[in-house]
Amino acid sequence: MTHSVTPLNRRGAAVLLALMFSLLVPLLAAGSALAQDTDEDGPLGTIQGTLINAGEPLNGVTLEATDEDGDVAGEATSGERGQWSMRVPPGTYTVRLDEATLPVDVIVQQAERSATVRADRVASVIYSFGDPRTGLETTFTERFLRLTVEGLRFGLVIAITAVGLSLIFGTTGLTNFAHGELVTIGAVAAWVVNVKLGMHLIPATVIAIIVGIIVGVLNNAIVWRPLRNRGASLVAQLVVSIGLALALRAALLLFFSDRSQAFTTYQSQRQQDFGPISTTPVNLATMLISLAVLVAVALMFKFTRIGKAMRAVSDNRDLAAASGINVERVVMFVWALGGGLAALGGVLFGLSELNGTVQFEMGFKLLLLMFAGIILGGLGTAYGALLGCVIIGLLVQWSTLVINPDLKYTGGLLVLILVLVLRPQGILGSRARIG
């Protein structure tokens, strides 16, 4: 018996070309918009930061950026919440904080900081306040314990966003490079409801989760299910996911902002002592919420019908379909669950890791760490994603003991490389998944 695959290939190619053409439209629109924000030397970049001393924002502090020739390229003054930003051409700058504008009882540990600016990108500058001798009294054990708690918090946030990505791979085989944009969409939706509509961040987060669920379902219905029905290969779907990620990021840049935007709630919190560790209430709440959500998801996998169906489809899609499971309905639920978890993770990531702010490329920054955690734990397994992401979060924070904190994300990516070389199936993965 012979089969003709030429019409199917032609239809699949036509669909892919149409999708890629449609993805270029927002990219071109974003490029046109960005072209307007230039000076005579070309596109501009942003230097920004938030000045907080002991949990209190510093208002009215002036800063200036000088280039390598010593010329002043930009100036800024911090606002009521301590935030400041300036637009400058690409290059390397020295950002100096004017100590005379600080409150009388506030001491900055290092008034001059270096910043490297790229076109249409954001460079963050962090200042520390207080007596610099205080930091010398912190023992290695205290620092290690504090970083361990921060690593657990960061790892749980990564895990919330990565569980959906791992389940999507397990049920459909798709490596979705657009999943990071679901994280950003959730954070932006919460920011719009919180800042523009004036609602408290808790109901704004609930609305953002609903938005994430809707976006996840629409993603599957409009893009991925038609591609699966037309027999598009996994490589073709991967290419489409990359194009979709670029399109969504350009749309976020076009309609949101290229600068960090702050939530109006839970900012500038003072650290509190909880036994031998110190952390802010929002970071503690982030850990508790993440842990509670992940436990609820694990219980759903273990005891509910839909959870068992998801595990069955992930283990053997054809056998699950032959057993009477509606595979497409399960896949739709997985996309809804992944979108909702990604949205929640985006809000928690902005609150705990980005100092209560939202950035248009925050999901992309988290994407590689998600992949690192998923591969470390085992592709397609939700429990593996949880374990791998917690390990990645710990390694990222522990790495600051020996490297510059600005480079801490590279530690997680080095782990990804080592895992791919030494144990490509991951900690809980099966060798049958690799091939």
C-alpha positions in Angstrom: 0.0 0.0 0.0 1.4 3.4 -0.9 0.6 6.8 0.6 0.8 10.2 -1.0 2.3 12.8 1.3 3.0 15.5 -1.2 -0.4 17.4 -0.8 0.1 17.3 3.0 3.6 18.6 2.8 2.4 21.4 0.5 -0.4 22.3 2.8 2.0 22.3 5.8 4.6 24.4 3.9 1.8 26.9 3.0 0.7 27.1 6.6 4.2 27.7 7.8 4.9 30.4 5.2 1.6 32.1 6.1 2.4 32.0 9.8 6.0 33.3 9.3 4.7 36.1 7.1 2.1 37.1 9.7 4.8 37.0 12.4 6.9 39.6 10.5 4.1 42.2 10.7 4.4 43.0 14.4 8.2 42.8 14.1 8.2 45.4 11.4 5.8 47.6 13.3 7.9 47.4 16.4 11.0 48.2 14.4 9.3 51.3 13.0 8.3 52.4 16.4 11.7 51.9 17.8 13.2 53.9 15.0 11.5 57.0 16.3 13.3 56.8 19.6 16.7 57.8 18.4 19.0 60.7 18.4 21.3 61.9 15.6 23.8 59.1 16.5 21.3 56.3 16.4 19.0 54.3 18.8 19.1 55.0 22.5 19.4 52.7 25.5 18.2 53.0 29.1 20.1 53.1 32.4 17.8 52.7 35.4 17.6 51.7 39.0 15.7 51.9 42.3 17.2 53.6 45.4 16.0 51.9 48.6 17.6 52.2 52.0 16.5 49.7 54.7 13.2 49.2 52.9 12.5 52.9 52.4 12.6 54.5 48.9 14.9 57.5 48.5 13.2 60.4 46.7 14.9 63.4 45.1 18.4 61.9 44.7 20.2 63.0 41.6 22.4 60.9 39.4 24.4 61.6 36.2 26.1 59.3 33.6 29.4 60.3 32.1 30.9 58.6 29.0 34.5 57.5 28.6 35.6 61.0 27.6 34.1 62.4 30.9 31.2 64.2 29.2 27.8 64.1 30.9 25.5 62.0 28.7 22.4 61.8 31.0 20.9 62.9 34.2 18.1 61.6 36.4 16.3 62.2 39.7 14.7 59.5 41.8 11.0 59.6 42.2 8.7 58.9 45.2 9.3 55.1 45.0 13.1 55.6 44.5 13.0 54.8 40.8 15.1 56.7 38.2 16.0 56.2 34.6 17.9 58.0 31.8 18.1 57.6 28.0 21.6 57.5 26.6 23.4 56.3 23.4 25.0 52.9 23.4 28.3 52.8 25.2 30.0 52.4 28.6 29.2 54.9 31.3 30.1 55.8 34.8 26.9 56.5 36.8 27.6 58.8 39.8 25.1 59.3 42.6 25.3 62.8 44.1 25.8 62.1 47.8 24.8 65.7 48.7 21.2 64.9 47.7 20.9 61.9 50.0 19.2 62.2 53.4 21.5 63.1 56.2 21.5 59.7 57.9 22.0 57.7 54.6 25.4 56.5 53.4 26.0 55.1 50.0 28.7 52.3 49.9 29.9 53.1 46.4 28.7 56.3 44.7 30.1 55.4 41.2 28.9 52.4 39.3 29.7 51.3 35.8 27.0 50.5 33.2 27.3 49.1 29.6 24.3 50.2 27.5 23.1 48.6 24.2 20.7 50.0 21.8 17.0 49.6 22.8 18.1 47.7 25.9 17.9 48.3 29.7 21.0 48.4 31.9 20.2 48.3 35.6 22.5 49.9 38.2 22.2 48.8 41.9 23.4 50.9 44.8 23.9 49.7 48.3 23.4 51.9 51.4 24.6 51.7 55.0 27.9 51.5 56.6 30.1 49.3 54.4 31.8 47.9 57.4 28.6 46.2 58.4 28.8 43.8 55.4 32.3 42.7 56.5 30.8 41.3 59.8 28.6 38.8 57.9 30.1 35.3 58.2 30.3 32.9 55.3 27.8 30.6 57.1 25.3 33.5 57.3 25.8 34.4 53.7 25.4 30.8 52.6 22.2 30.4 54.6 20.7 33.6 53.2 21.6 32.6 49.6 20.1 29.1 50.2 16.8 30.7 51.1 17.0 33.0 48.1 17.9 30.0 45.9 14.9 28.1 47.1 12.6 31.1 46.5 14.0 31.6 43.0 13.9 27.9 42.2 10.2 27.6 43.2 9.4 30.6 41.0 11.2 29.0 38.0 9.4 25.7 38.8 6.0 27.4 38.6 6.7 28.7 35.1 8.5 25.5 33.9 5.9 22.9 34.9 3.6 24.0 32.1 6.5 24.0 29.6 7.5 20.5 30.7 3.9 19.2 30.4 3.5 20.7 26.9 6.6 18.9 25.8 5.5 15.7 27.4 2.0 15.7 25.8 2.8 17.2 22.4 6.6 16.9 21.9 6.8 20.6 21.3 9.8 22.6 22.6 8.0 25.9 23.0 10.4 28.8 22.9 7.4 31.2 23.2 6.6 30.1 26.7 8.7 32.9 28.2 6.4 35.4 26.6 3.4 33.8 28.5 5.3 34.7 31.6 5.7 38.3 30.5 2.1 38.6 29.3 0.9 37.5 32.8 3.1 40.1 34.5 2.0 42.8 32.1 -1.7 41.9 32.6 -1.3 42.2 36.4 0.6 45.5 36.0 -2.2 47.0 33.8 -4.9 46.0 36.2 -2.9 47.1 39.2 -1.5 50.4 37.9 -3.8 51.5 35.1 -7.1 50.3 36.7 -6.1 50.9 40.3 -6.9 47.5 41.7 -5.0 45.8 44.4 -2.3 43.4 43.2 -4.0 40.3 44.6 -7.1 40.5 42.4 -4.9 41.8 39.6 -2.9 38.6 39.9 -6.1 36.5 39.7 -7.2 38.4 36.6 -3.7 37.9 35.1 -3.9 34.1 35.7 -7.3 34.1 33.8 -5.6 36.0 31.0 -2.8 33.5 31.0 -5.3 30.6 30.7 -7.1 32.3 27.8 -3.8 33.0 26.0 -2.7 29.4 26.5 -5.9 28.0 25.1 -5.9 30.4 22.1 -2.2 29.5 21.5 -3.2 25.9 21.1 -6.4 26.5 19.2 -5.0 29.0 16.7 -1.5 27.9 16.1 -0.5 24.5 17.4 -3.6 22.3 16.9 -3.8 23.2 13.2 -0.2 22.5 12.8 -0.5 19.1 14.5 -3.6 18.3 12.4 -1.7 19.1 9.2 1.2 16.8 10.2 3.8 19.6 10.7 7.0 18.1 12.0 8.4 19.0 15.5 11.3 20.9 13.9 8.8 23.0 11.9 6.8 23.7 15.1 10.0 24.6 17.0 10.8 27.2 14.3 7.2 28.6 14.5 7.6 28.8 18.3 10.8 30.9 17.9 9.0 33.2 15.4 6.0 33.5 17.7 8.3 34.4 20.6 9.9 37.2 18.6 6.5 38.5 17.5 5.0 38.5 21.0 8.2 40.2 22.4 8.0 42.9 19.7 4.3 43.4 20.4 5.0 43.7 24.2 7.8 46.2 23.4 5.4 48.2 21.1 2.4 48.3 23.4 4.0 48.2 26.8 7.4 49.8 27.3 11.1 49.1 27.0 11.6 50.4 30.5 10.9 48.7 33.8 7.4 49.5 35.2 6.7 49.1 38.9 3.7 47.6 40.6 1.9 50.0 43.0 1.7 47.4 45.8 4.3 45.5 47.9 7.2 47.7 46.9 10.0 49.0 49.1 9.5 46.5 51.9 11.8 46.4 54.9 13.6 43.1 55.6 12.5 41.2 58.7 14.2 38.6 60.7 12.8 35.1 60.7 15.1 33.1 63.0 18.6 33.0 61.5 17.6 34.5 58.2 16.3 37.9 57.0 13.9 38.4 54.1 11.1 40.7 53.0 7.5 39.6 53.6 6.9 39.6 49.8 9.7 37.1 49.3 8.4 34.9 52.1 4.9 35.1 50.6 6.4 34.2 47.2 7.9 31.0 48.6 4.7 30.0 50.4 2.5 30.7 47.4 4.8 28.9 45.0 5.1 25.9 47.3 1.3 25.7 47.8 0.6 25.9 44.1 3.1 23.3 43.2 1.8 20.9 45.9 -1.8 21.5 44.5 -0.6 20.7 41.0 1.2 17.5 42.3 -2.0 16.4 44.0 -4.0 17.0 40.9 -1.6 14.8 38.9 -1.9 12.0 41.5 -5.5 11.9 42.3 -7.7 13.5 39.7 -9.0 12.0 36.4 -7.5 14.8 34.3 -4.2 14.4 36.1 -4.1 10.7 35.4 -5.1 11.4 31.8 -2.3 13.9 31.4 0.2 11.4 32.7 -1.2 8.7 30.4 -0.9 11.0 27.3 2.6 12.0 28.4 3.7 8.4 28.7 2.1 7.1 25.5 -0.1 9.3 23.4 -1.3 6.5 21.0 -2.1 4.1 23.8 -4.0 6.8 25.7 -6.1 7.5 22.7 -6.8 3.8 22.2 -7.9 3.6 25.8 -10.7 6.2 25.2 -8.9 9.3 26.4 -9.7 12.5 24.5 -6.1 13.5 23.8 -6.9 16.9 22.3 -9.0 17.8 25.3 -6.1 16.8 27.6 -3.7 18.9 25.5 -6.0 21.9 25.7 -6.1 21.5 29.5 -2.3 21.3 29.5 -2.1 24.6 27.6 -4.6 26.3 29.9 -2.7 25.0 33.0 0.7 26.1 31.5 -0.6 29.6 30.6 -2.1 30.1 34.1 1.0 28.9 35.9 3.2 31.0 33.6 1.2 34.1 34.4 1.4 33.5 38.1 5.1 32.9 37.9 5.5 36.1 35.9 3.9 38.2 38.7 6.0 36.4 41.4 9.2 36.8 39.4 8.6 40.5 39.0 7.8 41.0 42.7 10.6 38.9 44.2 13.5 39.0 41.7 13.0 42.3 39.8 12.2 44.4 42.9 8.5 44.8 42.1 8.8 45.7 38.5 7.8 44.4 35.1 10.1 44.2 32.0 9.1 43.4 28.4 11.8 40.7 28.1 11.6 39.3 31.6 10.1 36.0 30.3 13.0 35.6 27.9 15.5 36.0 30.8 13.7 33.2 32.6 13.3 30.9 29.6 16.8 29.5 29.5 16.7 28.8 33.2 13.4 27.0 32.7 15.0 24.8 30.0 18.0 24.2 32.3 15.7 23.1 35.1 13.5 20.9 32.9 16.5 19.2 31.2 18.2 18.7 34.6 15.1 17.1 36.1 14.1 15.2 33.1 12.2 16.2 29.9 8.5 15.8 30.0 8.2 15.0 33.7 6.5 17.5 36.0 8.2 16.2 39.1 11.5 16.4 37.3 10.9 20.0 36.3 10.2 20.9 40.0 13.4 19.2 41.2 15.6 20.5 38.4 14.3 24.1 38.8 14.9 24.1 42.6 18.5 22.9 42.0 19.0 25.6 39.3 17.7 28.3 41.6 20.1 27.2 44.4 23.1 27.1 42.0 22.3 30.5 40.6 22.3 32.1 44.1 25.2 30.1 45.4 27.3 31.2 42.4 27.3 34.8 43.7 29.7 33.6 46.5 32.5 33.3 43.9 31.3 35.4 40.8 29.8 38.8 40.2 26.1 38.8 41.0 25.4 40.3 37.5 26.7 37.0 36.0 24.8 34.7 38.3 22.4 33.4 35.6 25.4 31.9 33.7 25.9 29.3 36.5 22.5 27.7 35.6 23.4 27.6 31.9 26.7 25.9 32.7 24.8 23.3 34.5 22.6 22.8 31.5 25.7 22.1 29.3 27.1 19.7 31.9 23.8 17.8 32.1 23.5 17.5 28.3 27.1 16.1 28.2 27.0 13.7 31.2 23.3 12.7 31.7 21.2 14.0 28.8 18.0 12.3 30.1 18.1 14.3 33.3 17.8 13.2 36.9 14.2 11.7 36.7 14.1 11.3 32.9 14.1 8.1 30.9 16.6 7.1 28.4 13.8 6.2 26.1 13.0 9.9 25.7 16.4 10.6 24.1 17.1 9.6 20.6 
